């Protein structure tokens, strides 16, 4: 099973929902919606559980990782940095 995490290190969907209902996002709320302090290393977490994983920071890296993930059997994680 191939899993892709699109990682922008922030809960952007929650920010959008808060704005949609008219809530102001102050400094404390902004800090609470960030997921980069501490930075989660999804590749290391997956590898620590025995799952092959890679991080893609460019489109060509993602394409290469996706091709491997679709070709090989078993679990695999791709962390796509966006």
N, CA, C and O atoms as CSV, one atom per row, in Angstrom:
chain,resi,resn,atom,element,x,y,z
A,1,UNK,N,N,0.844,-1.176,0.000
A,1,UNK,CA,C,0.000,0.000,0.000
A,1,UNK,C,C,0.891,1.242,0.000
A,1,UNK,O,O,1.758,1.393,0.860
A,2,UNK,N,N,0.677,2.094,-0.937
A,2,UNK,CA,C,1.425,3.336,-1.070
A,2,UNK,C,C,0.674,4.460,-0.368
A,2,UNK,O,O,-0.518,4.658,-0.601
A,3,UNK,N,N,1.370,5.187,0.485
A,3,UNK,CA,C,0.785,6.332,1.173
A,3,UNK,C,C,1.588,7.574,0.833
A,3,UNK,O,O,2.817,7.557,0.890
A,4,UNK,N,N,0.898,8.651,0.479
A,4,UNK,CA,C,1.547,9.928,0.191
A,4,UNK,C,C,1.066,10.955,1.212
A,4,UNK,O,O,-0.135,11.152,1.392
A,5,UNK,N,N,2.013,11.602,1.873
A,5,UNK,CA,C,1.699,12.705,2.777
A,5,UNK,C,C,2.122,13.985,2.076
A,5,UNK,O,O,3.302,14.175,1.782
A,6,UNK,N,N,1.168,14.858,1.809
A,6,UNK,CA,C,1.467,16.165,1.228
A,6,UNK,C,C,1.705,17.115,2.402
A,6,UNK,O,O,0.760,17.569,3.047
A,7,UNK,N,N,2.952,17.402,2.667
A,7,UNK,CA,C,3.348,18.095,3.888
A,7,UNK,C,C,3.659,19.568,3.623
A,7,UNK,O,O,4.664,19.902,2.996
A,8,UNK,N,N,2.785,20.431,4.107
A,8,UNK,CA,C,3.067,21.866,4.038
A,8,UNK,C,C,3.361,22.430,5.431
A,8,UNK,O,O,3.536,23.637,5.603
A,9,UNK,N,N,3.412,21.533,6.419
A,9,UNK,CA,C,3.748,21.851,7.809
A,9,UNK,C,C,2.806,22.856,8.466
A,9,UNK,O,O,3.191,23.564,9.396
A,10,UNK,N,N,1.577,22.910,7.976
A,10,UNK,CA,C,0.577,23.783,8.591
A,10,UNK,C,C,-0.805,23.199,8.293
A,10,UNK,O,O,-1.005,22.584,7.246
A,11,UNK,N,N,-1.732,23.383,9.188
A,11,UNK,CA,C,-3.102,22.940,8.977
A,11,UNK,C,C,-3.830,23.990,8.147
A,11,UNK,O,O,-4.693,24.700,8.663
A,12,UNK,N,N,-3.491,24.092,6.878
A,12,UNK,CA,C,-4.066,25.116,6.010
A,12,UNK,C,C,-5.579,24.960,5.877
A,12,UNK,O,O,-6.296,25.956,5.779
A,13,UNK,N,N,-6.068,23.725,5.872
A,13,UNK,CA,C,-7.509,23.518,5.737
A,13,UNK,C,C,-8.240,24.129,6.929
A,13,UNK,O,O,-9.317,24.703,6.766
A,14,UNK,N,N,-7.667,24.012,8.123
A,14,UNK,CA,C,-8.298,24.602,9.302
A,14,UNK,C,C,-8.251,26.121,9.258
A,14,UNK,O,O,-9.204,26.785,9.665
A,15,UNK,N,N,-7.154,26.674,8.768
A,15,UNK,CA,C,-7.079,28.131,8.620
A,15,UNK,C,C,-8.163,28.622,7.671
A,15,UNK,O,O,-8.821,29.627,7.938
A,16,UNK,N,N,-8.344,27.921,6.578
A,16,UNK,CA,C,-9.374,28.295,5.611
A,16,UNK,C,C,-10.765,28.224,6.201
A,16,UNK,O,O,-11.599,29.093,5.946
A,17,UNK,N,N,-11.020,27.191,6.989
A,17,UNK,CA,C,-12.332,27.051,7.619
A,17,UNK,C,C,-12.567,28.164,8.637
A,17,UNK,O,O,-13.676,28.688,8.737
A,18,UNK,N,N,-11.536,28.525,9.387
A,18,UNK,CA,C,-11.676,29.600,10.366
A,18,UNK,C,C,-11.986,30.924,9.662
A,18,UNK,O,O,-12.838,31.692,10.108
A,19,UNK,N,N,-11.294,31.172,8.579
A,19,UNK,CA,C,-11.547,32.394,7.819
A,19,UNK,C,C,-12.940,32.388,7.211
A,19,UNK,O,O,-13.602,33.424,7.150
A,20,UNK,N,N,-13.388,31.209,6.756
A,20,UNK,CA,C,-14.690,31.098,6.105
A,20,UNK,C,C,-15.841,31.444,7.045
A,20,UNK,O,O,-16.880,31.935,6.604
A,21,UNK,N,N,-15.656,31.190,8.338
A,21,UNK,CA,C,-16.728,31.518,9.285
A,21,UNK,C,C,-16.469,32.843,9.994
A,21,UNK,O,O,-17.162,33.194,10.949
A,22,UNK,N,N,-15.462,33.576,9.516
A,22,UNK,CA,C,-15.226,34.923,10.006
A,22,UNK,C,C,-14.372,35.047,11.248
A,22,UNK,O,O,-14.346,36.109,11.869
A,23,UNK,N,N,-13.665,33.981,11.632
A,23,UNK,CA,C,-12.795,34.072,12.795
A,23,UNK,C,C,-11.450,34.673,12.405
A,23,UNK,O,O,-10.858,34.292,11.395
A,24,UNK,N,N,-10.986,35.598,13.201
A,24,UNK,CA,C,-9.662,36.175,12.978
A,24,UNK,C,C,-8.620,35.201,13.507
A,24,UNK,O,O,-8.806,34.593,14.561
A,25,UNK,N,N,-7.538,35.059,12.782
A,25,UNK,CA,C,-6.458,34.171,13.199
A,25,UNK,C,C,-5.357,35.036,13.803
A,25,UNK,O,O,-4.571,35.658,13.088
A,26,UNK,N,N,-5.317,35.062,15.115
A,26,UNK,CA,C,-4.293,35.811,15.828
A,26,UNK,C,C,-3.022,34.993,15.964
A,26,UNK,O,O,-2.966,33.849,15.514
A,27,UNK,N,N,-1.995,35.578,16.587
A,27,UNK,CA,C,-0.712,34.887,16.729
A,27,UNK,C,C,-0.813,33.542,17.457
A,27,UNK,O,O,-0.169,32.578,17.042
A,28,UNK,N,N,-1.601,33.454,18.523
A,28,UNK,CA,C,-1.718,32.187,19.252
A,28,UNK,C,C,-2.401,31.123,18.409
A,28,UNK,O,O,-1.954,29.977,18.371
A,29,UNK,N,N,-3.482,31.496,17.733
A,29,UNK,CA,C,-4.185,30.539,16.877
A,29,UNK,C,C,-3.281,30.095,15.733
A,29,UNK,O,O,-3.258,28.916,15.378
A,30,UNK,N,N,-2.547,31.022,15.164
A,30,UNK,CA,C,-1.620,30.689,14.082
A,30,UNK,C,C,-0.589,29.676,14.559
A,30,UNK,O,O,-0.304,28.705,13.859
A,31,UNK,N,N,-0.028,29.894,15.749
A,31,UNK,CA,C,0.966,28.966,16.301
A,31,UNK,C,C,0.365,27.581,16.538
A,31,UNK,O,O,1.035,26.567,16.343
A,32,UNK,N,N,-0.895,27.544,16.958
A,32,UNK,CA,C,-1.540,26.262,17.230
A,32,UNK,C,C,-1.837,25.483,15.949
A,32,UNK,O,O,-1.979,24.261,15.995
A,33,UNK,N,N,-1.931,26.159,14.822
A,33,UNK,CA,C,-2.218,25.503,13.552
A,33,UNK,C,C,-0.950,25.060,12.822
A,33,UNK,O,O,-1.038,24.414,11.778
A,34,UNK,N,N,0.198,25.388,13.341
A,34,UNK,CA,C,1.457,24.981,12.717
A,34,UNK,C,C,1.843,23.595,13.224
A,34,UNK,O,O,1.615,23.270,14.389
A,35,UNK,N,N,2.416,22.797,12.364
A,35,UNK,CA,C,2.887,21.478,12.778
A,35,UNK,C,C,4.377,21.335,12.473
A,35,UNK,O,O,4.844,20.276,12.054
A,36,UNK,N,N,5.107,22.426,12.693
A,36,UNK,CA,C,6.547,22.388,12.428
A,36,UNK,C,C,7.375,22.745,13.656
A,36,UNK,O,O,8.550,23.095,13.536
A,37,UNK,N,N,6.778,22.660,14.816
A,37,UNK,CA,C,7.527,22.969,16.031
A,37,UNK,C,C,7.115,21.983,17.115
A,37,UNK,O,O,6.176,22.278,17.855
A,38,UNK,N,N,7.743,20.864,17.249
A,38,UNK,CA,C,8.898,20.415,16.473
A,38,UNK,C,C,8.479,19.865,15.110
A,38,UNK,O,O,7.332,19.464,14.911
A,39,UNK,N,N,9.412,19.855,14.200
A,39,UNK,CA,C,9.165,19.321,12.871
A,39,UNK,C,C,9.027,17.805,12.943
A,39,UNK,O,O,9.884,17.123,13.504
A,40,UNK,N,N,7.949,17.284,12.376
A,40,UNK,CA,C,7.756,15.839,12.324
A,40,UNK,C,C,8.493,15.292,11.108
A,40,UNK,O,O,8.348,15.805,9.998
A,41,UNK,N,N,9.272,14.264,11.324
A,41,UNK,CA,C,10.015,13.619,10.244
A,41,UNK,C,C,9.280,12.331,9.883
A,41,UNK,O,O,9.569,11.266,10.430
A,42,UNK,N,N,8.328,12.439,8.959
A,42,UNK,CA,C,7.501,11.298,8.595
A,42,UNK,C,C,8.319,10.165,7.980
A,42,UNK,O,O,7.978,8.995,8.149
A,43,UNK,N,N,9.390,10.500,7.273
A,43,UNK,CA,C,10.238,9.468,6.670
A,43,UNK,C,C,10.892,8.639,7.771
A,43,UNK,O,O,10.876,7.409,7.713
A,44,UNK,N,N,11.463,9.299,8.767
A,44,UNK,CA,C,12.097,8.569,9.872
A,44,UNK,C,C,11.083,7.763,10.672
A,44,UNK,O,O,11.370,6.645,11.101
A,45,UNK,N,N,9.899,8.330,10.874
A,45,UNK,CA,C,8.848,7.601,11.597
A,45,UNK,C,C,8.473,6.323,10.853
A,45,UNK,O,O,8.351,5.260,11.462
A,46,UNK,N,N,8.292,6.424,9.546
A,46,UNK,CA,C,7.942,5.246,8.748
A,46,UNK,C,C,9.068,4.221,8.774
A,46,UNK,O,O,8.832,3.033,8.995
A,47,UNK,N,N,10.285,4.683,8.548
A,47,UNK,CA,C,11.422,3.765,8.530
A,47,UNK,C,C,11.616,3.093,9.879
A,47,UNK,O,O,12.027,1.934,9.940
A,48,UNK,N,N,11.325,3.806,10.962
A,48,UNK,CA,C,11.427,3.234,12.296
A,48,UNK,C,C,10.438,2.102,12.521
A,48,UNK,O,O,10.634,1.262,13.399
A,49,UNK,N,N,9.378,2.082,11.729
A,49,UNK,CA,C,8.391,1.000,11.804
A,49,UNK,C,C,8.583,-0.022,10.692
A,49,UNK,O,O,7.724,-0.872,10.457
A,50,UNK,N,N,9.730,0.072,10.008
A,50,UNK,CA,C,10.053,-0.904,8.977
A,50,UNK,C,C,9.411,-0.650,7.627
A,50,UNK,O,O,9.363,-1.544,6.782
A,51,UNK,N,N,8.917,0.562,7.417
A,51,UNK,CA,C,8.268,0.896,6.145
A,51,UNK,C,C,9.237,1.719,5.297
A,51,UNK,O,O,9.713,2.759,5.752
A,52,UNK,N,N,9.536,1.281,4.083
A,52,UNK,CA,C,10.383,2.091,3.207
A,52,UNK,C,C,9.730,3.447,2.957
A,52,UNK,O,O,8.521,3.532,2.741
A,53,UNK,N,N,10.534,4.500,2.988
A,53,UNK,CA,C,9.975,5.841,2.843
A,53,UNK,C,C,10.979,6.761,2.177
A,53,UNK,O,O,12.189,6.546,2.242
A,54,UNK,N,N,10.448,7.792,1.536
A,54,UNK,CA,C,11.303,8.799,0.915
A,54,UNK,C,C,10.619,10.151,0.989
A,54,UNK,O,O,9.404,10.245,1.161
A,55,UNK,N,N,11.423,11.195,0.855
A,55,UNK,CA,C,10.924,12.574,0.869
A,55,UNK,C,C,11.176,13.174,-0.508
A,55,UNK,O,O,12.273,13.065,-1.056
A,56,UNK,N,N,10.160,13.799,-1.050
A,56,UNK,CA,C,10.284,14.444,-2.360
A,56,UNK,C,C,10.137,15.950,-2.183
A,56,UNK,O,O,9.137,16.430,-1.649
A,57,UNK,N,N,11.136,16.680,-2.633
A,57,UNK,CA,C,11.082,18.143,-2.550
A,57,UNK,C,C,10.913,18.788,-3.918
A,57,UNK,O,O,10.716,19.999,-4.023
A,58,UNK,N,N,10.991,17.974,-4.963
A,58,UNK,CA,C,10.777,18.463,-6.326
A,58,UNK,C,C,9.808,17.529,-7.040
A,58,UNK,O,O,9.555,16.411,-6.590
A,59,UNK,N,N,9.282,17.999,-8.141
A,59,UNK,CA,C,8.361,17.168,-8.918
A,59,UNK,C,C,9.062,15.935,-9.463
A,59,UNK,O,O,8.474,14.854,-9.479
A,60,UNK,N,N,10.292,16.069,-9.905
A,60,UNK,CA,C,11.001,14.904,-10.452
A,60,UNK,C,C,11.296,13.881,-9.353
A,60,UNK,O,O,11.236,12.678,-9.606
A,61,UNK,N,N,11.616,14.339,-8.134
A,61,UNK,CA,C,11.809,13.407,-7.016
A,61,UNK,C,C,10.503,12.679,-6.702
A,61,UNK,O,O,10.502,11.474,-6.446
A,62,UNK,N,N,9.395,13.415,-6.724
A,62,UNK,CA,C,8.098,12.795,-6.460
A,62,UNK,C,C,7.759,11.768,-7.535
A,62,UNK,O,O,7.316,10.664,-7.220
A,63,UNK,N,N,7.964,12.125,-8.796
A,63,UNK,CA,C,7.672,11.200,-9.893
A,63,UNK,C,C,8.480,9.914,-9.759
A,63,UNK,O,O,7.952,8.821,-9.970
A,64,UNK,N,N,9.759,10.042,-9.408
A,64,UNK,CA,C,10.611,8.863,-9.244
A,64,UNK,C,C,10.142,8.007,-8.070
A,64,UNK,O,O,10.068,6.784,-8.185
A,65,UNK,N,N,9.824,8.643,-6.940
A,65,UNK,CA,C,9.356,7.901,-5.765
A,65,UNK,C,C,8.015,7.237,-6.045
A,65,UNK,O,O,7.779,6.110,-5.611
A,66,UNK,N,N,7.139,7.924,-6.763
A,66,UNK,CA,C,5.829,7.362,-7.105
A,66,UNK,C,C,5.988,6.143,-8.014
A,66,UNK,O,O,5.298,5.140,-7.833
A,67,UNK,N,N,6.882,6.226,-8.976
A,67,UNK,CA,C,7.107,5.094,-9.871
A,67,UNK,C,C,7.584,3.872,-9.091
A,67,UNK,O,O,7.136,2.754,-9.346
A,68,UNK,N,N,8.483,4.083,-8.151
A,68,UNK,CA,C,8.962,2.976,-7.309
A,68,UNK,C,C,7.819,2.427,-6.461
A,68,UNK,O,O,7.635,1.214,-6.367
A,69,UNK,N,N,7.053,3.325,-5.847
A,69,UNK,CA,C,5.959,2.904,-4.992
A,69,UNK,C,C,4.886,2.122,-5.719
A,69,UNK,O,O,4.302,1.197,-5.154
A,70,UNK,N,N,4.618,2.479,-6.960
A,70,UNK,CA,C,3.618,1.769,-7.736
A,70,UNK,C,C,4.142,0.439,-8.273
A,70,UNK,O,O,3.370,-0.486,-8.528
A,71,UNK,N,N,5.446,0.355,-8.439
A,71,UNK,CA,C,6.064,-0.848,-9.000
A,71,UNK,C,C,6.282,-1.929,-7.944
A,71,UNK,O,O,6.104,-3.114,-8.227
A,72,UNK,N,N,6.666,-1.532,-6.732
A,72,UNK,CA,C,7.044,-2.498,-5.708
A,72,UNK,C,C,5.855,-2.872,-4.825
A,72,UNK,O,O,4.950,-2.068,-4.600
A,73,UNK,N,N,5.877,-4.089,-4.341
A,73,UNK,CA,C,4.823,-4.569,-3.454
A,73,UNK,C,C,5.151,-4.159,-2.017
A,73,UNK,O,O,6.298,-3.870,-1.677
A,74,UNK,N,N,4.119,-4.143,-1.198
A,74,UNK,CA,C,4.299,-3.840,0.211
A,74,UNK,C,C,4.083,-2.378,0.509
A,74,UNK,O,O,3.859,-1.568,-0.390
A,75,UNK,N,N,4.152,-2.050,1.790
A,75,UNK,CA,C,3.906,-0.663,2.186
A,75,UNK,C,C,5.047,0.260,1.786
A,75,UNK,O,O,6.195,-0.171,1.683
A,76,UNK,N,N,4.731,1.519,1.564
A,76,UNK,CA,C,5.733,2.531,1.227
A,76,UNK,C,C,5.115,3.907,1.504
A,76,UNK,O,O,3.919,4.120,1.303
A,77,UNK,N,N,5.946,4.816,1.961
A,77,UNK,CA,C,5.481,6.169,2.236
A,77,UNK,C,C,6.293,7.170,1.421
A,77,UNK,O,O,7.513,7.053,1.308
A,78,UNK,N,N,5.605,8.143,0.862
A,78,UNK,CA,C,6.252,9.281,0.214
A,78,UNK,C,C,5.803,10.529,0.948
A,78,UNK,O,O,4.606,10.788,1.074
A,79,UNK,N,N,6.763,11.300,1.431
A,79,UNK,CA,C,6.457,12.598,2.018
A,79,UNK,C,C,6.748,13.654,0.958
A,79,UNK,O,O,7.906,13.913,0.631
A,80,UNK,N,N,5.702,14.254,0.429
A,80,UNK,CA,C,5.842,15.277,-0.609
A,80,UNK,C,C,5.793,16.654,0.052
A,80,UNK,O,O,4.763,17.059,0.592
A,81,UNK,N,N,6.901,17.354,0.003
A,81,UNK,CA,C,6.984,18.672,0.606
A,81,UNK,C,C,6.354,19.685,-0.340
A,81,UNK,O,O,6.757,19.806,-1.497
A,82,UNK,N,N,5.361,20.412,0.165
A,82,UNK,CA,C,4.701,21.414,-0.673
A,82,UNK,C,C,4.736,22.772,0.008
A,82,UNK,O,O,4.230,23.751,-0.541
